[in-house]
Structures are given as C-alpha cells and as structure tokens.
Amino acid sequence: MIALDNNRFLSIKMNLLKKIDGNKRKVLTNVFWAMLGKIVSMLGALFVGILVARYLGPAQYGLMNYVISYVTLFSVIASFGMTNIEVRELSNANDNKDIILGTCFRLRFFFSTIAYLILALSLFIYKADSFTTTMILLYGVTLYTSNCFELIRNYFTSILKNEYVVKSEIARTLIGACIKIFLLYIHAPLSFFIAAVVLDSIMVSSGYVISYNKEVGSMRGWKFDKAFVPYIVRQSFPLLLSGAAIIIYQRIDQVMIGNMIDKESVGYFATACKFLEVVLYIPTILVQTITPLLVQWKAEDENKYNVMSQRFINIVVWTSILMALFVSLISYWLIRYTYGMMYIAAVPILQIMAWKVVGMALSSTGGQLIIIEKKQKWAVIRNLCGCVVCVLLNLLFIPRYGAVGSAIVTICTVMTSGYLANVLIPPYRKFFKMETIALVTGWKDLIYIKTFFK
C-alpha cells in the first residue's frame, strides 16, 4: 500500500512538472530548496536556541547576543555591499563567471581583514571587560568565514540552483545542534557556546566550498582581474553606505540596550528577535530568489516587468501583514511555552516587534527593484534616514521605556527606511507609490499568488 501511494505521488509530481516550462520549473525548484534549507536551519537554531537560552538564563544569554550584535556591526565593511551586485552580475555572466568570482573573493577577504582590524581597534578604545573582549575577538572570525564564502551561495542563487548549498546547510544545522546539545549535557560555560557558533560558520562555509567543487569545479579556476575591481567597488559603494545604515539600525539596539540598561534586557529583546528571524525570512527569500527572473523580464519585456514587480510587492507585503498579525496575537503563548516564565518580559517586545516584518517587506522588495533598475546610488539616503531615526529615538526611548521602547523604535525605523524616506528622493517616488498601492489595495493579489510565475 505504501509503495503504491509513493508511486502515485511520484506520478502526480512528474505530471505537474511537465506542465511547467524549464525556466518556471527552475524558479519553483529554487524557491523550494532555498526555503527548505533556511526553514530547517532557522527552526533547528530556534529549537536549540531555546534550550541554550533556558540553560544560560537572560543575563548570560543577553551577553551572548550582545557579542554577536557587536561583531555584526562590522560585517557590512567585510561584505562592502557586494552581495546584491554579485547576484546581479552573475545572473548576466556568460564567460566572465570565474573573473567575477575570483575578483569578488579577493575583495571580500581584503575588506574582512579591514573589518577585523577596526573591530579590534574599537575594543581597545571602548575598553570592555576582558571576557567580553575575548569573546568578541573570537566571534570576529566569522567576518572571514561567513563573508568570504557567502560568494558561493550568491553564485548558486544567481543560477537558480540553491539545492547544491542547501544540503550542506542542513547537514551543518544537524551537526551544530548535536554539538550544542552535548555542551548542554556537560554543563559547558558560555564561552563554549560562542565557540560553537563560530564552528557553525566554519562548517557552513566548508559546505559551500564542497558543493562548488562537486557541482561546478575547483575554486582554483577563479581569476582575479584588477581591471574589474573599480567597477565592483563603484557599483557596491552606495550599497556599502546603505548596508552600514541597515546593519546599524538592525543591530545597534541590542548594543545600546546592553550599554544603557543591562545584558539581561538584551536577553529579553533577543528572545523576541529569534522568533522574528523565522518570519522575516519568508519575504526575504522570495525577493532574493525571484531577482534573476525580474532581471530577465526587465531585459525582455518592460511592460511585463512593471506589472509583475507591482504584483510581487503586493503579495509580499500582505503576506507579511498577515504573518505580523498572527505572531502578535500568539506572542504570550510563544514565549510562555518555549523560553519559559523567566523570559515572560519578552512578550510585549514580541507583540510590537512582530510588525517589523511589514517594514522589512517594503524595504526588501523596493530595495531589490532599486538594484535591478540600477538606481542604488541614492539608496544610502533612505537607509541613513532610518539609521538617524533609530539612534535618536533609541537614545530617547530606551532610558524611559527600556527594551519595549527599543521595539517601538524598531518599527519606526524600518517604516522610515523602507517606505517613508522614498518620498524624499525623486527617483524613488515611483517605489513609494508602488508600496502605497501595495499597502492599500495589495491584498487583492493574494488570491493570484500562483500567477506570479506565469
């Protein structure tokens, strides 16, 4: 009976695939693998993270997230805003693939070194306690591992073949989970858990390399072309400034909470953020995965591109609104029956932070269209607006309202940078109009989600 059901399932699956042409099938397959890998990774991280948080308690768990947030502030220097430019260039690459990969890899390594040196200098100036300093320098190794080899993931994304790296990511998730559970079993100290996160980064980077060597070829074939460097740097620099503003307003809150209140409050804030990572990924992966298709439509059919880009914003934004409402309503039960009563102070933070997904949906969809239409040189303005709002309001709200105040600031920040700031930039008023349409009437396109691939 089981064999018969399996055969019937395979038959149905093959019949469905035959109805999809090659390009659409590649997009759907890429979406499936990208979402599967990330969902497995995030759910695994969430499950183990809950166990670790309950073991460490709010104060030590807050310190751990403080360390991660501090290093993340410097990651934008390491990537130099090249991620989306790499995907765009590799999507259009023919015989230049090895030159793009080789040049971008060396640039990433160079900027990672610069980022680590600035990180170390900041610790010397800031003069944190010796344990925190040591942990930050240890976790700083991820500036190399996560950043340099992200290039390989960008390549597979550009050719709609995420499955080649997803399998290695799933394997890393399982191995990493086992390591952390073992650390819980032996009652390891906080430093061991931070080291385990670094090991996670090393494992996933190694998986990318293995996948590339197996499916494409040796990285030794990559070529550095110094003549290509000015183009990449020139194209990426506006996104570097924009990315710096984004990283600051996405991570500075936990650093400011830790410095202005205490590490325990960081633990509550981080707890709310962990649930959001799962929710926030859905609009993000849709944007990243559909980018190659939007690039193709832009080149082949401007009218189709205009129609489908509006529909895409509509669907992503309203999917995010529904998700935000759902998470906000069940926040108490999420915290109560996962992290436990010791983290119950995170409930109001999560209820507010749930709406961050809407602002991020507006920001990511509009931001990707900005890159596709090669208007990214003004993107820094909207993100700087968000950065200014974030820092100034946090300085006002954190002393008065604590971590809840920072959650309110988060919503103000993402709505400013992803939506409101567009009205201040003439070339982006088109995107402001599209986002306004999406917010007001975009719900109508939810029933047509499958037509996006037609």
C-alpha positions in Angstrom: 0.0 0.0 0.0 2.8 2.4 0.9 4.7 1.6 -2.3 1.5 2.2 -4.3 1.0 5.6 -2.6 4.6 6.6 -3.3 4.3 5.6 -7.0 1.1 7.6 -7.2 2.8 10.6 -5.6 5.7 10.4 -8.0 3.4 10.2 -10.9 1.4 13.3 -9.8 4.7 15.2 -9.2 6.0 14.3 -12.7 2.8 15.3 -14.3 2.9 18.7 -12.5 6.5 19.3 -13.5 5.7 18.6 -17.1 3.2 21.4 -17.1 5.9 23.9 -16.1 8.4 25.1 -18.6 12.1 24.9 -17.9 12.6 28.4 -16.6 9.5 28.4 -14.3 10.5 25.0 -13.0 13.9 26.3 -12.1 12.4 29.2 -10.2 10.0 27.0 -8.3 12.7 24.4 -7.5 15.0 27.2 -6.4 12.3 28.7 -4.1 11.6 25.2 -2.7 15.2 24.4 -1.9 16.0 27.9 -0.6 13.0 27.9 1.7 13.5 24.3 2.8 17.2 25.0 3.7 16.5 28.2 5.6 13.5 26.9 7.4 15.3 23.8 8.6 18.3 25.9 9.6 16.2 28.5 11.4 13.9 26.0 13.1 16.9 24.0 14.2 18.6 27.1 15.5 15.3 28.2 17.2 14.9 24.9 18.9 18.5 24.6 20.2 18.5 28.4 20.9 15.5 27.9 23.2 17.4 25.1 25.1 20.5 27.3 25.3 18.6 30.3 26.5 16.8 28.4 29.2 20.2 27.0 30.3 22.1 30.2 30.3 19.4 32.5 31.7 18.5 36.0 30.5 21.8 37.7 31.7 24.3 35.3 30.0 22.0 34.8 27.0 21.9 38.5 26.7 25.7 38.8 26.8 26.0 36.1 24.1 23.7 38.1 21.8 25.5 41.3 22.7 28.7 39.8 21.4 27.0 38.7 18.2 25.4 42.1 17.6 28.6 43.9 18.3 30.6 41.9 15.7 27.7 42.1 13.2 28.0 45.9 13.2 31.3 45.5 11.4 30.1 42.8 8.9 29.0 45.5 6.4 32.6 46.5 6.0 33.6 42.9 5.3 31.0 42.4 2.6 31.4 46.0 1.2 27.8 45.9 -0.1 28.7 43.5 -2.8 26.1 40.8 -2.2 23.3 42.0 -4.5 25.7 43.3 -7.1 27.3 39.9 -7.2 23.9 38.2 -7.8 23.1 40.7 -10.5 26.4 40.4 -12.3 26.5 36.6 -12.0 22.9 36.4 -13.4 24.1 38.1 -16.5 27.5 36.5 -16.7 28.5 34.2 -19.6 32.2 33.6 -19.9 33.1 36.1 -17.1 31.9 33.9 -14.2 35.4 33.0 -13.0 36.6 36.6 -13.2 33.6 37.8 -11.2 34.1 35.1 -8.5 37.8 35.5 -8.3 37.8 39.2 -8.1 35.0 39.4 -5.6 36.5 36.8 -3.4 39.8 38.6 -3.0 37.9 41.9 -2.4 35.8 40.2 0.3 38.9 38.8 2.0 40.6 42.2 1.9 37.6 44.0 3.4 37.1 41.3 6.0 40.7 42.0 7.2 40.0 45.7 7.4 36.8 45.0 9.3 38.5 42.8 11.9 41.3 45.3 12.5 38.7 48.1 13.0 36.8 45.7 15.4 39.9 45.1 17.4 40.7 48.9 17.5 37.2 49.7 18.7 37.6 47.2 21.6 40.9 48.9 22.6 39.1 52.3 22.6 35.9 51.0 24.2 37.8 49.0 26.9 35.3 46.3 27.6 36.0 43.7 30.3 38.5 41.0 29.3 35.9 38.2 28.9 33.6 40.3 26.6 36.7 41.4 24.6 37.9 37.9 24.2 34.5 36.6 23.1 34.1 39.4 20.6 37.5 38.8 19.1 36.7 35.0 18.9 33.3 35.6 17.2 35.0 38.1 14.9 36.5 35.2 13.0 33.0 34.9 11.3 33.8 38.1 9.5 36.0 35.8 7.3 34.1 32.6 7.3 30.6 33.9 6.8 31.5 36.8 4.5 34.1 35.4 2.1 32.3 32.2 1.2 28.8 33.8 1.0 30.0 34.5 -2.5 29.5 30.8 -3.4 25.9 30.9 -2.2 25.4 34.1 -4.2 26.6 32.2 -7.3 24.1 29.3 -6.9 21.4 31.8 -6.2 22.1 33.6 -9.5 21.8 30.4 -11.5 18.7 29.2 -9.6 20.4 26.2 -8.1 20.2 26.7 -4.4 19.8 23.0 -3.8 23.6 22.5 -4.1 24.3 24.5 -0.9 21.1 23.8 1.0 22.0 20.2 1.6 25.3 21.3 3.2 23.4 23.9 5.3 21.0 21.2 6.6 23.9 19.0 7.5 25.6 21.8 9.3 22.4 22.5 11.2 22.1 19.0 12.4 25.8 18.7 13.4 25.7 22.1 15.1 22.6 21.2 17.0 24.2 18.0 18.3 27.3 19.9 19.4 25.2 22.4 21.4 23.1 19.7 23.0 26.3 18.0 24.0 27.5 21.3 25.6 24.2 21.5 27.5 24.7 17.9 28.7 28.2 18.6 30.1 27.1 22.0 31.5 29.6 23.9 29.5 30.3 27.6 30.2 29.1 30.5 27.9 32.4 30.7 26.1 31.9 27.2 24.7 28.6 28.2 23.2 30.1 31.2 21.4 32.9 29.0 20.1 30.2 26.6 18.8 28.5 29.4 16.9 31.9 30.1 15.3 32.3 26.5 14.4 28.8 26.6 12.8 30.1 29.3 10.5 33.2 27.4 9.6 31.1 24.3 8.8 28.6 26.0 6.5 31.5 27.8 4.6 33.2 24.4 4.1 29.9 23.0 2.8 29.7 25.8 0.2 33.2 25.0 -1.0 32.5 21.3 -1.2 29.2 21.9 -3.1 31.0 24.2 -5.6 33.9 21.8 -6.1 31.5 18.9 -6.7 28.9 20.6 -8.9 30.9 23.3 -10.7 34.6 22.8 -10.4 37.7 23.9 -8.4 37.9 27.4 -7.0 41.4 27.4 -8.4 39.8 28.3 -11.7 38.8 31.7 -10.3 40.7 34.6 -11.8 41.5 38.0 -10.3 41.2 40.9 -12.7 42.3 44.2 -11.2 40.6 46.0 -14.1 37.3 44.7 -12.8 37.9 46.0 -9.2 36.9 49.7 -9.9 33.6 48.6 -11.4 32.7 46.4 -8.5 33.7 48.9 -5.9 31.9 51.7 -7.7 28.7 49.7 -8.0 28.9 48.4 -4.5 29.9 51.6 -2.6 26.4 53.1 -2.5 25.2 49.8 -1.1 28.1 49.8 1.4 26.8 53.0 2.9 23.2 51.8 2.7 24.2 48.5 4.2 26.1 50.2 7.0 22.9 52.2 7.9 20.9 49.0 7.7 23.2 47.0 10.0 23.4 49.9 12.5 19.6 50.2 12.8 19.1 46.4 12.9 21.8 45.6 15.5 22.7 48.8 17.3 19.6 48.4 19.5 21.0 45.3 21.3 24.3 47.1 21.8 22.6 50.2 23.1 20.3 48.2 25.4 23.4 46.4 26.8 25.3 49.6 27.4 22.4 51.7 28.6 20.5 49.2 30.7 22.0 45.7 31.2 22.7 42.4 29.5 19.6 40.8 30.9 17.4 43.2 28.9 19.3 42.3 25.9 18.3 38.7 26.6 14.6 39.6 26.6 15.0 41.6 23.4 17.0 38.9 21.7 14.3 36.3 22.6 11.7 38.3 20.7 14.1 38.7 17.7 14.7 34.9 17.5 11.1 34.2 16.6 11.1 37.1 14.1 14.1 35.6 12.2 11.8 32.8 11.0 9.0 35.1 10.0 11.3 37.7 8.4 13.0 35.1 6.2 9.8 34.4 4.1 9.7 37.8 2.3 13.5 37.9 2.1 13.9 34.6 0.4 11.2 35.4 -2.1 12.9 38.6 -3.0 16.3 37.0 -3.4 15.1 34.1 -5.3 12.9 36.0 -7.8 15.6 38.6 -8.6 17.1 36.6 -11.5 13.6 36.4 -13.1 12.9 40.1 -12.6 16.3 40.8 -14.2 15.2 38.7 -17.2 11.8 40.4 -17.5 13.5 43.8 -17.3 15.7 43.0 -20.2 13.0 41.3 -22.4 9.6 42.9 -21.6 9.4 46.2 -19.8 5.6 46.1 -19.5 5.6 42.6 -18.0 8.3 43.7 -15.6 6.2 46.6 -14.4 3.1 44.5 -13.9 4.9 41.6 -12.1 7.0 43.9 -9.9 3.9 45.6 -8.6 2.2 42.2 -8.1 5.2 40.9 -6.3 5.3 43.9 -3.8 1.6 43.4 -3.2 1.9 39.7 -2.4 5.0 40.0 -0.2 3.7 43.0 1.8 0.3 41.5 2.5 1.7 38.1 3.3 3.9 40.0 5.8 0.9 41.8 7.3 -1.0 38.6 7.9 2.1 37.0 9.5 2.7 40.0 11.7 -0.9 39.9 13.0 -0.7 36.2 13.8 2.6 36.4 15.6 1.4 39.4 17.6 -1.7 37.7 18.8 0.0 34.5 19.9 3.1 36.2 21.5 2.3 35.2 25.1 1.9 31.5 24.3 5.1 31.6 22.1 7.2 32.9 24.9 5.4 31.1 27.8 5.7 27.6 26.3 9.1 27.9 24.7 11.6 30.1 26.6 9.5 29.8 29.9 8.3 32.2 32.5 11.8 33.6 33.2 11.6 35.3 29.7 7.9 36.4 30.1 9.1 40.0 30.0 9.8 39.5 26.3 6.1 39.2 25.4 5.3 42.9 24.9 8.5 43.2 23.0 7.5 40.4 20.6 4.0 41.8 20.2 5.4 45.1 18.9 8.4 43.6 17.0 6.1 41.3 15.0 5.2 44.3 12.8 8.8 44.7 11.8 8.2 42.1 9.1 5.9 44.6 7.3 8.6 47.3 7.2 11.2 44.8 6.1 8.9 43.5 3.3 8.6 47.1 2.0 12.3 47.6 2.3 13.5 44.4 0.7 11.0 44.5 -2.3 11.6 48.1 -3.0 15.3 47.7 -2.4 15.6 44.9 -4.9 13.8 46.9 -7.6 16.1 49.8 -7.0 19.1 47.5 -7.7 17.5 45.9 -10.8 16.8 49.4 -12.2 20.4 50.4 -11.3 19.3 53.3 -9.1 21.1 52.2 -6.0 23.3 55.3 -5.7 20.5 57.1 -3.9 19.7 54.1 -1.6 22.0 55.3 1.1 19.7 58.3 1.7 16.7 56.3 2.8 18.8 54.0 4.9 20.6 56.9 6.5 17.2 58.3 7.4 16.4 55.0 9.1 19.7 55.0 10.9 19.2 58.5 12.2 15.7 57.7 13.4 16.9 54.5 15.1 19.8 56.1 17.1 18.0 59.3 18.1 14.8 57.6 19.1 16.7 54.8 21.0 18.5 57.5 23.0 15.1 58.9 23.9 13.1 55.8 24.4 15.5 53.3 26.0 16.0 55.3 29.2 12.3 55.9 29.5 10.7 52.6 28.3 13.5 50.1 28.3 13.6 47.3 25.8 9.9 47.9 24.9 10.9 51.4 23.8 13.5 50.0 21.6 10.9 47.7 20.0 8.8 50.7 19.2 11.8 52.4 17.7 12.5 49.3 15.5 9.0 49.7 13.8 9.5 53.4 13.3 13.0 52.7 11.8 12.0 50.1 9.2 9.0 52.0 8.1 11.1 55.1 7.7 13.9 53.5 5.7 11.7 51.1 3.7 8.8 53.3 2.9 8.6 56.9 4.1 12.1 58.0 3.1 11.3 57.2 -0.6 9.1 60.2 -0.8 12.1 62.4 -0.1 14.1 61.0 -3.1 12.7 62.0 -6.5 13.9 58.8 -8.3 12.3 56.7 -5.6 8.9 58.3 -5.5 7.9 55.7 -8.0 8.6 53.0 -5.5 6.8 55.0 -2.7 3.7 55.0 -5.0 4.0 51.2 -5.6 4.4 50.5 -1.9 1.4 52.7 -1.1 -0.7 50.8 -3.6 0.5 47.6 -2.0 -0.4 48.7 1.5 -3.9 49.9 0.5 -5.1 47.5 -2.2 -2.4 44.9 -2.5 -4.5 42.3 -0.6 -6.4 41.7 -3.8 -3.4 40.0 -5.4 -3.1 37.4 -2.6 -5.5 35.1 -4.4 -3.4 35.3 -7.5 -0.1 34.3 -5.9 0.5 31.4 -8.2 0.1 33.6 -11.3 3.3 35.3 -10.4 5.2 32.5 -12.1 3.1 32.7 -15.3 
